[in-house]
């Protein structure tokens, strides 16, 4: 597996993986109406273009199997904004690989922790706990149109 920086040419690929991953991930948590609201909100081409420098693509055997978005947010912290995999590759080590790679990059930047938001009902909470993250605090974020994101903010000390 490799983790490579995304380019503008990867935007359709990021959108494709998001579309493929969202319903299996959130189908039991969000209504279809909220999903139809959130995907265009978070994955429109203009927004991804402005954030492409944060994105990386994970590839296995030459095929893109997922993506992540990470940024340094302070002298000591970095935020993992996104980590999504194609459903067919879940539980095959790609998520762990991404966490390892991002942790390595963060250490090289001199960071001492990585944090992320994850829906309280997302099975990924257990994955992050197994990777050494702790539940730092809870956050409810109004995303408009009557919808909120009800998340744990989880933190990994490096």
MARSE-114104 format. One line per 4 residues: number of its first residue (from 0); their letters; for each residue x, y, z of N, C-alpha, C, O, CB. Coordinates in nm, 3 decimals. Glycine has a CB too. Layout:
NUM	a	X,Y,Z,X,Y,Z,X,Y,Z,X,Y,Z,X,Y,Z; ...
***
This chain:
0	xxxx	0.085,-0.118,0.000,0.000,0.000,0.000,0.088,0.123,0.000,0.198,0.124,0.056,-0.096,0.000,0.121; 0.037,0.226,-0.064,0.104,0.356,-0.059,0.000,0.464,-0.028,-0.118,0.448,-0.056,0.177,0.387,-0.194; 0.048,0.572,0.031,-0.035,0.690,0.055,0.032,0.803,-0.021,0.146,0.840,0.008,-0.050,0.723,0.210; -0.039,0.858,-0.119,0.018,0.964,-0.201,-0.067,1.089,-0.193,-0.187,1.082,-0.169,0.032,0.919,-0.346
4	xxxx	-0.004,1.205,-0.213,-0.077,1.331,-0.212,-0.176,1.332,-0.328,-0.144,1.289,-0.439,0.021,1.452,-0.221; -0.294,1.380,-0.302,-0.397,1.392,-0.406,-0.369,1.514,-0.492,-0.306,1.611,-0.448,-0.538,1.400,-0.344; -0.416,1.508,-0.615,-0.408,1.620,-0.707,-0.549,1.657,-0.752,-0.645,1.586,-0.722,-0.318,1.585,-0.830; -0.561,1.767,-0.822,-0.693,1.808,-0.872,-0.756,1.700,-0.960,-0.879,1.686,-0.964,-0.681,1.939,-0.952
8	xxxx	-0.673,1.623,-1.029,-0.725,1.515,-1.113,-0.791,1.404,-1.031,-0.867,1.323,-1.085,-0.613,1.456,-1.197; -0.762,1.400,-0.901,-0.820,1.298,-0.812,-0.958,1.335,-0.759,-1.022,1.253,-0.694,-0.728,1.272,-0.697; -1.005,1.456,-0.783,-1.134,1.498,-0.728,-1.247,1.403,-0.765,-1.322,1.363,-0.676,-1.168,1.638,-0.776; -1.263,1.363,-0.892,-1.371,1.268,-0.923,-1.355,1.135,-0.847,-1.455,1.073,-0.809,-1.376,1.241,-1.073
12	xxxx	-1.233,1.092,-0.827,-1.206,0.969,-0.753,-1.247,0.983,-0.606,-1.310,0.893,-0.551,-1.057,0.932,-0.763; -1.213,1.095,-0.545,-1.254,1.122,-0.406,-1.406,1.122,-0.396,-1.463,1.063,-0.305,-1.195,1.258,-0.357; -1.471,1.189,-0.491,-1.618,1.194,-0.490,-1.678,1.055,-0.509,-1.779,1.022,-0.446,-1.668,1.288,-0.600; -1.619,0.975,-0.595,-1.668,0.839,-0.619,-1.656,0.753,-0.493,-1.750,0.683,-0.457,-1.590,0.774,-0.735
16	xxxx	-1.541,0.759,-0.426,-1.521,0.680,-0.305,-1.616,0.729,-0.194,-1.671,0.648,-0.120,-1.374,0.688,-0.258; -1.634,0.860,-0.183,-1.727,0.914,-0.083,-1.867,0.860,-0.107,-1.934,0.815,-0.014,-1.728,1.069,-0.087; -1.911,0.865,-0.231,-2.045,0.816,-0.265,-2.057,0.667,-0.233,-2.161,0.622,-0.184,-2.075,0.842,-0.415; -1.952,0.593,-0.260,-1.952,0.448,-0.236,-1.950,0.415,-0.086,-2.010,0.317,-0.043,-1.831,0.384,-0.306
20	xxxx	-1.879,0.496,-0.008,-1.857,0.465,0.133,-1.966,0.519,0.227,-1.989,0.462,0.333,-1.725,0.520,0.176; -2.031,0.627,0.189,-2.120,0.696,0.284,-2.239,0.614,0.329,-2.265,0.606,0.449,-2.169,0.822,0.223; -2.312,0.555,0.238,-2.433,0.483,0.278,-2.403,0.361,0.365,-2.471,0.341,0.466,-2.511,0.439,0.155; -2.303,0.279,0.331,-2.271,0.169,0.423,-2.223,0.219,0.560,-2.246,0.153,0.662,-2.163,0.080,0.361
24	xxxx	-2.158,0.334,0.563,-2.108,0.388,0.689,-2.218,0.452,0.772,-2.227,0.430,0.893,-1.998,0.490,0.662; -2.303,0.531,0.706,-2.400,0.613,0.780,-2.546,0.574,0.759,-2.634,0.637,0.817,-2.383,0.754,0.741; -2.573,0.472,0.679,-2.711,0.435,0.649,-2.796,0.406,0.771,-2.916,0.432,0.770,-2.711,0.316,0.562; -2.735,0.352,0.877,-2.809,0.322,1.000,-2.811,0.441,1.096,-2.875,0.435,1.201,-2.748,0.201,1.070
28	xxxx	-2.739,0.549,1.061,-2.726,0.665,1.149,-2.804,0.786,1.095,-2.875,0.854,1.168,-2.578,0.702,1.167; -2.789,0.810,0.964,-2.849,0.928,0.901,-2.965,0.887,0.810,-2.968,0.777,0.757,-2.743,1.005,0.820; -3.058,0.978,0.795,-3.164,0.955,0.697,-3.105,0.975,0.557,-3.001,1.038,0.540,-3.286,1.052,0.720; -3.172,0.919,0.458,-3.127,0.938,0.320,-3.130,1.087,0.284,-3.045,1.135,0.209,-3.216,0.857,0.222
32	xxxx	-3.227,1.160,0.338,-3.237,1.304,0.312,-3.114,1.377,0.364,-3.062,1.467,0.298,-3.365,1.361,0.375; -3.068,1.339,0.485,-2.949,1.404,0.539,-2.825,1.367,0.457,-2.739,1.452,0.434,-2.929,1.365,0.687; -2.816,1.243,0.414,-2.704,1.201,0.329,-2.705,1.281,0.199,-2.601,1.328,0.154,-2.712,1.050,0.300; -2.822,1.295,0.139,-2.832,1.372,0.013,-2.799,1.519,0.034,-2.759,1.587,-0.061,-2.973,1.359,-0.046
36	xxxx	-2.815,1.569,0.154,-2.777,1.706,0.187,-2.626,1.717,0.210,-2.561,1.809,0.162,-2.854,1.754,0.313; -2.572,1.620,0.285,-2.433,1.631,0.329,-2.330,1.601,0.220,-2.228,1.669,0.212,-2.411,1.540,0.443; -2.354,1.501,0.136,-2.254,1.466,0.035,-2.223,1.585,-0.056,-2.106,1.617,-0.074,-2.301,1.346,-0.049; -2.323,1.652,-0.115,-2.289,1.768,-0.198,-2.228,1.883,-0.116,-2.144,1.958,-0.168,-2.413,1.818,-0.270
40	xxxx	-2.268,1.896,0.009,-2.214,2.001,0.095,-2.064,1.979,0.119,-1.986,2.074,0.114,-2.290,2.004,0.229; -2.027,1.855,0.145,-1.889,1.825,0.184,-1.800,1.780,0.070,-1.677,1.778,0.084,-1.891,1.720,0.289; -1.859,1.743,-0.044,-1.780,1.686,-0.152,-1.802,1.754,-0.287,-1.781,1.693,-0.392,-1.811,1.540,-0.165; -1.845,1.880,-0.284,-1.860,1.949,-0.411,-1.720,1.982,-0.465,-1.625,2.000,-0.389,-1.946,2.078,-0.396
44	xxxx	-1.711,1.990,-0.595,-1.582,2.007,-0.662,-1.510,2.133,-0.617,-1.389,2.131,-0.596,-1.600,2.010,-0.812; -1.582,2.242,-0.601,-1.520,2.368,-0.561,-1.456,2.355,-0.422,-1.343,2.400,-0.401,-1.625,2.481,-0.561; -1.527,2.294,-0.329,-1.474,2.279,-0.193,-1.352,2.187,-0.192,-1.250,2.221,-0.132,-1.583,2.223,-0.100; -1.362,2.073,-0.257,-1.247,1.982,-0.260,-1.128,2.049,-0.329,-1.014,2.032,-0.285,-1.283,1.850,-0.333
48	xxxx	-1.153,2.124,-0.434,-1.043,2.196,-0.503,-0.969,2.287,-0.406,-0.846,2.294,-0.409,-1.098,2.279,-0.621; -1.044,2.356,-0.321,-0.981,2.449,-0.227,-0.910,2.377,-0.113,-0.827,2.436,-0.044,-1.086,2.545,-0.171; -0.941,2.249,-0.093,-0.881,2.172,0.016,-0.791,2.058,-0.034,-0.746,1.977,0.047,-0.990,2.115,0.103; -0.766,2.051,-0.163,-0.697,1.935,-0.221,-0.560,1.913,-0.157,-0.512,1.800,-0.150,-0.681,1.952,-0.371
52	xxxx	-0.497,2.020,-0.110,-0.365,2.007,-0.046,-0.370,1.925,0.083,-0.266,1.880,0.131,-0.308,2.145,-0.017; -0.489,1.905,0.139,-0.505,1.826,0.261,-0.525,1.677,0.234,-0.508,1.594,0.323,-0.622,1.879,0.342; -0.563,1.644,0.111,-0.603,1.508,0.076,-0.487,1.420,0.033,-0.391,1.465,-0.030,-0.706,1.512,-0.033; -0.498,1.294,0.070,-0.409,1.189,0.021,-0.494,1.072,-0.023,-0.605,1.050,0.028,-0.305,1.147,0.131
56	xxxx	-0.442,0.997,-0.117,-0.510,0.879,-0.171,-0.431,0.756,-0.127,-0.309,0.753,-0.137,-0.521,0.886,-0.328; -0.502,0.655,-0.077,-0.436,0.528,-0.045,-0.461,0.433,-0.162,-0.574,0.415,-0.207,-0.488,0.468,0.091; -0.352,0.373,-0.208,-0.359,0.281,-0.320,-0.305,0.145,-0.280,-0.213,0.134,-0.199,-0.282,0.336,-0.441; -0.365,0.043,-0.337,-0.319,-0.095,-0.319,-0.317,-0.160,-0.456,-0.417,-0.159,-0.527,-0.410,-0.174,-0.219
60	xxxx	-0.204,-0.215,-0.492,-0.188,-0.279,-0.624,-0.230,-0.186,-0.737,-0.290,-0.230,-0.835,-0.270,-0.407,-0.630; -0.198,-0.058,-0.723,-0.224,0.039,-0.829,-0.365,0.093,-0.835,-0.397,0.174,-0.922,-0.193,-0.021,-0.958; -0.452,0.049,-0.743,-0.591,0.097,-0.742,-0.616,0.181,-0.619,-0.571,0.149,-0.509,-0.690,-0.022,-0.747; -0.690,0.290,-0.637,-0.729,0.375,-0.525,-0.836,0.304,-0.444,-0.940,0.265,-0.497,-0.779,0.514,-0.574
64	xxxx	-0.809,0.289,-0.314,-0.904,0.218,-0.228,-0.960,0.308,-0.118,-1.049,0.267,-0.043,-0.837,0.097,-0.166; -0.909,0.431,-0.108,-0.959,0.522,-0.006,-0.886,0.655,-0.010,-0.800,0.678,-0.094,-0.946,0.460,0.131; -0.922,0.741,0.084,-0.860,0.872,0.094,-0.866,0.920,0.237,-0.943,0.870,0.319,-0.928,0.974,-0.001; -0.783,1.019,0.264,-0.788,1.087,0.392,-0.755,1.233,0.368,-0.703,1.270,0.263,-0.690,1.022,0.496
68	xxxx	-0.786,1.316,0.468,-0.752,1.458,0.463,-0.698,1.494,0.601,-0.763,1.470,0.702,-0.877,1.548,0.423; -0.579,1.553,0.603,-0.510,1.582,0.728,-0.445,1.719,0.720,-0.393,1.758,0.615,-0.404,1.474,0.760; -0.449,1.793,0.833,-0.378,1.921,0.837,-0.326,1.951,0.976,-0.383,1.909,1.076,-0.468,2.033,0.790; -0.217,2.024,0.978,-0.163,2.077,1.103,-0.252,2.192,1.144,-0.277,2.283,1.065,-0.012,2.123,1.088
72	xxxx	-0.302,2.189,1.269,-0.394,2.294,1.314,-0.334,2.384,1.421,-0.387,2.491,1.449,-0.521,2.231,1.368; -0.223,2.341,1.480,-0.153,2.424,1.578,-0.009,2.373,1.584,0.030,2.284,1.509,-0.222,2.418,1.720; 0.068,2.430,1.672,0.208,2.386,1.686,0.219,2.242,1.734,0.320,2.176,1.712,0.282,2.478,1.782; 0.114,2.195,1.801,0.121,2.060,1.860,0.018,1.962,1.804,0.032,1.841,1.824,0.102,2.070,2.008
76	xxxx	-0.083,2.012,1.734,-0.195,1.926,1.693,-0.215,1.922,1.542,-0.186,2.017,1.470,-0.322,1.973,1.758; -0.265,1.808,1.498,-0.309,1.792,1.360,-0.447,1.730,1.360,-0.481,1.652,1.449,-0.210,1.706,1.278; -0.528,1.766,1.260,-0.663,1.711,1.252,-0.677,1.619,1.131,-0.644,1.656,1.018,-0.768,1.824,1.245; -0.726,1.500,1.159,-0.762,1.407,1.053,-0.908,1.436,1.019,-0.999,1.392,1.089,-0.740,1.256,1.096
80	xxxx	-0.929,1.511,0.912,-1.064,1.554,0.874,-1.147,1.440,0.816,-1.267,1.430,0.843,-1.056,1.667,0.773; -1.083,1.355,0.738,-1.157,1.250,0.668,-1.069,1.125,0.658,-0.947,1.135,0.643,-1.201,1.298,0.527; -1.133,1.010,0.665,-1.069,0.882,0.637,-1.181,0.790,0.590,-1.264,0.745,0.669,-0.992,0.823,0.765; -1.183,0.764,0.460,-1.287,0.678,0.402,-1.223,0.575,0.311,-1.129,0.604,0.238,-1.391,0.762,0.325
84	xxxx	-1.278,0.455,0.317,-1.232,0.344,0.235,-1.348,0.286,0.156,-1.464,0.294,0.197,-1.166,0.236,0.321; -1.313,0.228,0.043,-1.416,0.153,-0.030,-1.464,0.040,0.062,-1.382,-0.025,0.126,-1.361,0.097,-0.168; -1.594,0.016,0.069,-1.645,-0.089,0.158,-1.581,-0.226,0.135,-1.566,-0.303,0.229,-1.795,-0.102,0.142; -1.542,-0.256,0.012,-1.483,-0.387,-0.019,-1.345,-0.408,0.043,-1.298,-0.522,0.049,-1.472,-0.403,-0.169
88	xxxx	-1.280,-0.302,0.091,-1.146,-0.317,0.148,-1.142,-0.293,0.299,-1.035,-0.298,0.360,-1.050,-0.223,0.081; -1.257,-0.268,0.358,-1.258,-0.248,0.503,-1.212,-0.375,0.574,-1.236,-0.487,0.529,-1.399,-0.207,0.552; -1.146,-0.355,0.687,-1.095,-0.462,0.771,-0.985,-0.543,0.702,-0.968,-0.662,0.728,-1.208,-0.555,0.813; -0.912,-0.476,0.612,-0.800,-0.543,0.545,-0.669,-0.466,0.567,-0.572,-0.487,0.495,-0.828,-0.557,0.395
92	xxxx	-0.669,-0.376,0.668,-0.546,-0.309,0.704,-0.525,-0.170,0.648,-0.430,-0.102,0.687,-0.436,-0.391,0.664; -0.610,-0.125,0.558,-0.589,0.007,0.496,-0.609,0.120,0.595,-0.534,0.218,0.593,-0.683,0.025,0.377; -0.708,0.109,0.681,-0.731,0.213,0.782,-0.614,0.224,0.877,-0.570,0.334,0.910,-0.858,0.185,0.859; -0.563,0.109,0.921,-0.445,0.108,1.009,-0.324,0.168,0.939,-0.247,0.243,0.998,-0.414,-0.035,1.055
96	xxxx	-0.309,0.133,0.811,-0.198,0.188,0.731,-0.206,0.341,0.726,-0.105,0.409,0.744,-0.200,0.130,0.588; -0.325,0.394,0.702,-0.342,0.540,0.696,-0.307,0.603,0.831,-0.235,0.703,0.835,-0.487,0.577,0.656; -0.356,0.547,0.940,-0.327,0.603,1.073,-0.175,0.602,1.097,-0.120,0.699,1.148,-0.400,0.522,1.184; -0.109,0.492,1.061,0.037,0.484,1.078,0.107,0.591,0.996,0.198,0.657,1.046,0.088,0.346,1.038
100	xxxx	0.067,0.608,0.871,0.132,0.706,0.783,0.108,0.848,0.830,0.200,0.930,0.831,0.081,0.690,0.640; -0.015,0.879,0.870,-0.048,1.014,0.918,0.027,1.041,1.049,0.077,1.151,1.071,-0.201,1.030,0.939; 0.035,0.941,1.136,0.108,0.957,1.262,0.255,0.986,1.234,0.315,1.072,1.300,0.095,0.831,1.349; 0.313,0.916,1.138,0.453,0.939,1.101,0.471,1.081,1.048,0.563,1.152,1.089,0.498,0.835,0.994
104	xxxx	0.383,1.123,0.957,0.390,1.259,0.903,0.377,1.363,1.015,0.449,1.463,1.017,0.280,1.281,0.797; 0.285,1.339,1.106,0.262,1.433,1.216,0.386,1.445,1.305,0.423,1.555,1.346,0.141,1.388,1.301; 0.450,1.333,1.334,0.572,1.337,1.415,0.681,1.417,1.343,0.753,1.494,1.406,0.622,1.193,1.445; 0.693,1.397,1.211,0.792,1.473,1.134,0.764,1.623,1.139,0.857,1.703,1.130,0.794,1.425,0.988
108	xxxx	0.638,1.660,1.153,0.600,1.801,1.165,0.620,1.854,1.307,0.602,1.973,1.332,0.454,1.820,1.124; 0.658,1.766,1.399,0.677,1.806,1.537,0.549,1.808,1.619,0.546,1.866,1.727,0.739,1.940,1.542; 0.444,1.745,1.568,0.316,1.744,1.639,0.318,1.639,1.749,0.391,1.540,1.741,0.200,1.718,1.542; 0.237,1.661,1.851,0.230,1.565,1.962,0.095,1.495,1.971,0.079,1.402,2.050,0.258,1.636,2.093
112	xxxx	-0.003,1.538,1.891,-0.131,1.466,1.889,-0.204,1.487,1.758,-0.183,1.584,1.685,-0.219,1.511,2.006; -0.292,1.391,1.731,-0.383,1.396,1.617,-0.523,1.385,1.675,-0.548,1.303,1.763,-0.354,1.281,1.512; -0.614,1.467,1.624,-0.753,1.455,1.669,-0.844,1.445,1.548,-0.806,1.478,1.436,-0.793,1.575,1.758; -0.965,1.399,1.572,-1.064,1.383,1.465,-1.203,1.386,1.526,-1.220,1.365,1.646,-1.042,1.251,1.386
116	xxxx	-1.301,1.411,1.442,-1.442,1.400,1.480,-1.496,1.272,1.420,-1.466,1.239,1.305,-1.525,1.525,1.432; -1.575,1.199,1.497,-1.639,1.078,1.446,-1.779,1.071,1.507,-1.797,1.094,1.627,-1.555,0.950,1.480; -1.876,1.039,1.423,-2.013,1.026,1.471,-2.018,0.925,1.585,-1.958,0.818,1.577,-2.108,0.983,1.355; -2.091,0.960,1.690,-2.097,0.875,1.809,-2.147,0.733,1.779,-2.115,0.640,1.853,-2.187,0.939,1.913
120	xxxx	-2.224,0.716,1.673,-2.283,0.587,1.641,-2.210,0.515,1.528,-2.255,0.410,1.481,-2.427,0.604,1.603; -2.097,0.570,1.484,-2.018,0.512,1.376,-1.933,0.398,1.434,-1.870,0.414,1.539,-1.928,0.621,1.307; -1.932,0.285,1.366,-1.850,0.172,1.411,-1.702,0.207,1.413,-1.623,0.138,1.478,-1.874,0.049,1.321; -1.663,0.313,1.345,-1.522,0.356,1.344,-1.476,0.399,1.482,-1.355,0.402,1.507,-1.503,0.470,1.244
124	xxxx	-1.567,0.433,1.573,-1.528,0.470,1.709,-1.444,0.356,1.769,-1.340,0.381,1.829,-1.655,0.499,1.799; -1.490,0.233,1.752,-1.417,0.117,1.806,-1.281,0.102,1.738,-1.183,0.070,1.805,-1.499,-0.012,1.787; -1.276,0.124,1.608,-1.149,0.118,1.535,-1.049,0.218,1.594,-0.935,0.183,1.623,-1.171,0.147,1.385; -1.093,0.342,1.612,-1.002,0.445,1.664,-0.959,0.413,1.807,-0.843,0.436,1.843,-1.068,0.584,1.658
128	xxxx	-1.048,0.361,1.889,-1.010,0.321,2.024,-0.901,0.214,2.020,-0.805,0.219,2.098,-1.133,0.269,2.102; -0.915,0.116,1.929,-0.814,0.011,1.916,-0.680,0.067,1.869,-0.575,0.010,1.898,-0.862,-0.097,1.818; -0.683,0.177,1.798,-0.560,0.240,1.747,-0.497,0.333,1.850,-0.394,0.395,1.823,-0.590,0.317,1.620; -0.558,0.344,1.968,-0.499,0.424,2.075,-0.560,0.561,2.095,-0.515,0.637,2.181,-0.357,0.439,2.049
132	xxxx	-0.661,0.595,2.017,-0.730,0.722,2.037,-0.813,0.715,2.165,-0.855,0.607,2.206,-0.821,0.756,1.914; -0.835,0.828,2.227,-0.925,0.838,2.341,-1.040,0.932,2.302,-1.027,1.015,2.213,-0.850,0.890,2.468; -1.152,0.916,2.371,-1.263,1.009,2.353,-1.230,1.133,2.435,-1.241,1.132,2.557,-1.402,0.946,2.397; -1.190,1.239,2.368,-1.146,1.362,2.434,-1.266,1.443,2.485,-1.269,1.484,2.601,-1.062,1.448,2.336
136	xxxx	-1.364,1.464,2.397,-1.487,1.531,2.437,-1.594,1.508,2.330,-1.567,1.447,2.227,-1.463,1.684,2.460; -1.714,1.559,2.356,-1.825,1.546,2.263,-1.853,1.681,2.200,-1.826,1.785,2.260,-1.952,1.492,2.333; -1.908,1.679,2.078,-1.938,1.802,2.007,-2.062,1.782,1.921,-2.074,1.682,1.850,-1.817,1.847,1.920; -2.153,1.876,1.929,-2.269,1.878,1.840,-2.252,2.000,1.751,-2.246,2.113,1.799,-2.406,1.881,1.920
140	xxxx	-2.245,1.976,1.621,-2.218,2.083,1.524,-2.338,2.098,1.431,-2.377,2.004,1.363,-2.089,2.053,1.442; -2.395,2.217,1.428,-2.506,2.249,1.339,-2.451,2.264,1.198,-2.366,2.349,1.173,-2.582,2.379,1.384; -2.499,2.182,1.105,-2.451,2.189,0.967,-2.555,2.247,0.872,-2.540,2.242,0.750,-2.410,2.049,0.918; -2.660,2.302,0.929,-2.762,2.367,0.847,-2.875,2.274,0.808,-2.866,2.152,0.823,-2.700,2.423,0.723
144	xxxx	-2.983,2.334,0.757,-3.099,2.261,0.707,-3.163,2.173,0.815,-3.230,2.075,0.784,-3.058,2.175,0.589; -3.142,2.210,0.942,-3.200,2.134,1.052,-3.119,2.012,1.093,-3.165,1.934,1.176,-3.336,2.091,1.015; -3.001,1.994,1.037,-2.918,1.878,1.067,-2.801,1.915,1.157,-2.751,2.028,1.155,-2.867,1.815,0.937; -2.759,1.817,1.238,-2.641,1.834,1.323,-2.550,1.713,1.307,-2.594,1.605,1.267,-2.682,1.853,1.473
148	xxxx	-2.423,1.734,1.339,-2.328,1.624,1.350,-2.306,1.604,1.500,-2.260,1.695,1.569,-2.192,1.654,1.272; -2.340,1.485,1.550,-2.329,1.451,1.692,-2.207,1.361,1.707,-2.215,1.240,1.685,-2.461,1.381,1.747; -2.093,1.421,1.744,-1.964,1.353,1.734,-1.891,1.340,1.866,-1.915,1.414,1.961,-1.878,1.426,1.637; -1.800,1.244,1.867,-1.691,1.243,1.964,-1.574,1.312,1.896,-1.552,1.295,1.776,-1.654,1.095,2.011
152	xxxx	-1.499,1.390,1.972,-1.369,1.436,1.927,-1.271,1.340,1.993,-1.262,1.333,2.115,-1.341,1.589,1.964; -1.199,1.267,1.910,-1.106,1.165,1.960,-0.963,1.212,1.936,-0.936,1.282,1.839,-1.132,1.027,1.892; -0.873,1.173,2.024,-0.735,1.221,2.018,-0.638,1.106,2.035,-0.658,1.017,2.118,-0.710,1.330,2.125; -0.532,1.109,1.955,-0.422,1.014,1.965,-0.297,1.092,2.004,-0.254,1.182,1.933,-0.401,0.937,1.830
156	xx	-0.239,1.057,2.118,-0.113,1.118,2.159,0.000,1.044,2.086,0.005,0.921,2.082,-0.095,1.111,2.316; 0.090,1.122,2.029,0.199,1.063,1.950,0.324,1.042,2.034,0.425,0.993,1.983,0.232,1.152,1.830
***
